[in-house]
Amino acid sequence: MAVSPVPETLRIQSHTGPYEAVFDEEALERLDAGPLDGLHLIVDDRVAELHKARMPRLLGHSSVLRLEAIEPAKSLERMPDYVAHLLAQGVRRDHTLVAIGGGIVQDITCFLAANLLRGLAWRFLPTTLLAQADSCIGSKSSINCGAAKNILGTFTPPRSVHISSRFLDTLDERDRRSGLGEMLKVHAIAGPEAFDRIAADYPRLLADRALLNHYIRESLAIKKPYIEEDEFDRGPRNIFNLGHSFGHAIEAATDFAIPHGIAVTIGIGMALHVGQGMGLVGVDHLVRMRPVLAANARGFETVPVPFEAFLVALAKDKKNVGQGSVTLILPDAACRMTKKVVAVDDRFRQLCREFFVEAWRA
């Protein structure tokens, strides 16, 4: 495809005022060369090691919290350790937290910024494809508590987001495909034509940086009007949960053996299968969309998903209302995504089991 121009800066309106997502390949170097007074850095330890030559001043700064970016790190039980560190470093209300990492570091920093000293400013340098193409805008933080994933959180927008695709050079393929899963989700929400475009370009996305950058920017541009209209996720923005109810349950049931964006990819496939089985969408859309979803999930389709554990996790999803039902994003007849409350009855269980046993591996 011919890559059309997309603005280098996106300006997002939020309840605290506008903020910008700036596409800047030298973002890390600019931060390293700039003033550090009043900054407290929260950095993915692996990113720090991989990019230490690009950020010597940052890593030598007096207030740096380096952490392993794994699911337990974003649990409520770990927050007191982070608060104690920041207090020991003399954090004040006019200071700024700076997150350098992917979604886990983003969630931790956003949550701390919302709650510490009744509110701090924060900035974000997303280092994963998933964070750059999806989670970096929209204000959300999601924190785990006990066995409940993403059950606590806030809507606290950053002061700015700075996106450099140079970080993507050090990602392994599973992390890149995890990001592509969220990009496929966003384009599925935009409609069949948008999804078909990214599906056609999918084989070249990881090899063609200019094309990938285009789709990163386009993914954020698609998301922007939804989060501006519904920042607190009470209505139209719910559509971005496509693949997530199923995906989160798959993650929980497999003890996170499947990366988030790939679990979402599988979750989209499951939404299509369940929607088709319920008579909501024609089999033609399932056949049209499944090949690229299967390609993105390649290598994870044989990970066993304990079915009862999957159902238990699905029942705990925070988007559910009432008992005996789940709230899902499912396709309609035109393959536009819509929110539906679905009874967890024998037919629903059969469709879910059928997907794991037969459909996804077909």
N, C-alpha and C positions, 0 to 999 in steps of 0.2 A: 504494500500500500504506500501511497505518497503520504509522508508525515506532515500533517498540517500544523501551523504554528499554534502554540498554547502559551498563554501569558507566563512569564518567568516568575511572577509574584501573584499569589492569590490572596485577596483580602477577605477575611471572614468576619461577619458580624456576630457578636456574642452578647450575653447579658452583662458582661463587665466592660464592653466596648469592643472595637475591632482589633483583630490581630492579623498578622501576615504569615503566610507560608512562603518562604523565599527559596528559590532554587539557585543554589550557589555552590559550585564544586569546591571552592576554597573556604567553605564555612568553618571547618575545624581550625584551619590555619589562621583565619581572621580572629577567631575567639582566642586562640593561643597567644596571638600578638597584642591583644587588646588589654584594657584595664581589668584587673581581677579583684579589686577591692569590693567587698560586699557580696562576692559570689561564693556559693557552696556547691561543689560539683558532686554529682552522683553518677558514677561511671560503671558500666559493665566491665568487669575485670578482664574478660577476653578481648574486648574492644581496646582496652588500655594497653594490653600486651601487643596486639596486632598493629596498632597505630601509634605506638609510643614515640616514634620518630617525628610524627606530625604534631605532637602535643606535649613537648617537654615542659613548658611553663605550667600548663594545666596540671600535669601529674605531680609537679613539684610544689603546687600551691598548698598553702597551710590548711585548707579545708577541702579534702577530697575523701569521699566515701566510695571505695571500690567494693563491688559485691558480685557474687556469682549469680547470673541471671537465670535462675531456675524457679519453678513454680513455688516451692516452699519459701523463697525469698520474699514473695509478695503476700505473705499471710499476715493476718492481724497480730499474731503472736510475735512476729519479728519487728513490728513497728517500734516498740519501746527502745530497742537497740539503736535504731536509726535516729530516733528523737534524742537519745542520750548523746550520741555522737555529735549531732548538730548543736546541742546545747553546750557541749564541751568546747565547740569551736566558736562559741560566742554569737550564734545566730541572732539577728535582730529583725524587727518587723519591716525595716526598709531594705533588707537584703533580698537576694534572688537565688533560688535553687536552679541549677542547670543540669538537665538530664542528658546524658550521652549514652545511648544504648537503644534497645528495642522496646517492645511493648511492656515487658516486665519492669524495666527501669522507668519507663513512662508512667505506669500505674503507681509505682512506689512514690515517685517524685510528685506526681499530681495529687495523690492522697495526702502526702505530708504538707504540700503547699496549701491545701484546703483547710487543714486542721491545726497545724503548728502556729502558735501565737495568733490564732484566729484569722490566719490568712497571710500567705507570702506570695510574691510574684515568682513565676518559674518560666524557664525557657527550655526548648527541646531541640536536640540534634538527633533525629532518628537514624539509626545505623542499620536497620534491617529493611528488607523490601516490604515486608508486611506493614511495618510502622510508617514507612515513607508513603506508601500507596493508599493507606486506609486510616490507621488509628491516630496518626499525628494531628489530625484536625477533628473537632467535635466535642472537646471538653471533658470526656469521660475518664474516670479512673475506676478500676475494678480490683478489689482486694478479696483474697480468700479468707475464710474463717473456719477452722477445723476442716471438715471434709467438704464443706460447701464452697464451690468455685465461684468467684466473682460475685459474692453475695453482698459485699459492702462497697460503697464508692461514693463519688461526688461528681458534680459537673463544674469543673474548674478550668477554664481555658488558659493556655499558656499566653505569655506576653508576645512570643514569637516562635516560629518554627523555621529551622534552617536545614534544607535538604541538599545533601551532597551524594551523588551516586558513586563517588569514590569509595565509600564504605562498602558498597556491594561487591567490590573486587575480592574481599576476604570472606564472603559467605560461602558455605558449602551448598551443594545442589538442593538438599532437602530444605534448607532455609529459604533459598530462592523460590522453590516451588511452593513453599508455605505462603510466601507473599503473593505468588501468582494465583493461589487459591482465592485470596481475598479480592484480587483484581477481577477474577472471573465472576465472583459474587456481585461486585459493583456493576459490572457490565450486564449481568443477567437482570439486575434490577432496572437498568436503563432501558431494557427491552430487547427483543429478538435480534434486531439489526445490529445493535451495539455488541451483543454477545457474539454474533456470527463474525463480526470484524476481528475481535480479539482472538476468537477461536481459529480463524484463518491464519492469523499472524503468530499464533502460539509457538509453532516449531522454531521461529526465529528470535523469540523474545530474549532468551538468555545469551544469545550470541551477538545480537545487534543492540549495542548500548543506546544509540539514538532512538531506536524504536521503543526500547524499554522505557527510557525517560519520557517519551511521548505518552505512553500508557500510564505511567505513574501520575503525570500531571492531569491526564484525562480522568483517571479514577478519582482524584481529589476534586476536579471540576464537577463531576457527576454528583459527588457527595455533598458539595458545598450548599446548594439551595435547600436540601433536606435538613441539614443541621441548623441552617439559619432560620428556617420556618419552625422547626421543632427541636430546639436545642436540648430540652429536657426529656426527650424520647417518650412523649405521651401520645403521639399520633402518627403522622406520616413517616417519621424517622424509624419507626418500628420495622419497616421493611428491610432495614439493613441487618436484621437478625436472620435473614435467609441463610439456611444451612447451619446456624449456630445452636439452636436447641438440640438438634441431632448431633452436631459436631461436639458440643460440650459434653453431652452424654457419652459419646464415643471416647473422648479423652478421659473422662472419669473412669469408665468401665475398663479401659486398657492401661490405667495408671500412667497416662500421658505418654504411651509408647508411640503415639501418632502425633506429629507436629500440628499445632493449632490450625494453620491455614489448609493443611491437607485433610484434617478432620472436617473442616468446613467444606472443602471440596466434596468429600464423601457425603456430608450432610446435604449438600445441594442435590447430589444424585439421589439420595434417599427421599428428599422432598418431591422430586420429580416422580419417583416410583410410587410413593404413597399417593400423590396427587392423581396420577394416572389410574391407580387401583381404585381410587374413590370416585372416578369419573369426572374429575375436575379439568383435566387436560388430556389432549389426545396423545396417542403413542408416538405420533410423528415428532412432537417436540422432545420426547424422551430420546428417541433415536437420533435426533439432530444434535442434542447437547451432550449426550453421554460420552462420545468418543474423546472429547477434549478433557472432560472431567476425569475419565479413566486414565488418560495419559498423565494428568497432573498427580494422580494418586498412585501411580505406578510404583510397585515395591511395597506398598502398605495395604494392598487389597487382601492379602492373606493373613494380616495380623488378626488373631482371634479376638472377637468382641463378645465377652460373656453376656448373654442376652438378658438375664434377669438383672444383672448389675447395670446394664444399659437402661432398662426400664425404670429402675429405681432412681438413677441419675436424671433421667428425663422428667420424672415426676417432681423432682426438686428444682427444676428450672424456675428462675425468679420471674419469668414472664407469665407463668401459669396463673389462672384465676380459678377459684373453686376447687372442688375435689373431683377426681375421676376424669379429668380432661387435661389437655395440653394446648398451649397457644403456639401456633406454628405459622411460618410464612410458606405458603404453598402457591403453585401456579394456577391461573385460571385458564379458560379455554384458549385465550390468545397468548398464553404463556407470560402474562403480566403477573407479578408477584403480589399477593394479597395476604392479609392476616386472617387466620381462621382459628376458632376454638374447636378442637377435635376431641371427641370422646375416646378414651383409652379402652375400647371394647375388644371383643375377640377378633373382629375384622381388622382393626388397626394393628393389633399385635401380630396377626398373621402377615400383614403387608410388611411390617418391619422385619420379621423373621425371614420372610421370603427374600427381602432385599439382601440381607447378610448371607443367606445360604446360597442363593441362586443369582439374583439379578446383577449384583455388583461384580460378580466374577464371570459373567457371561461373555 
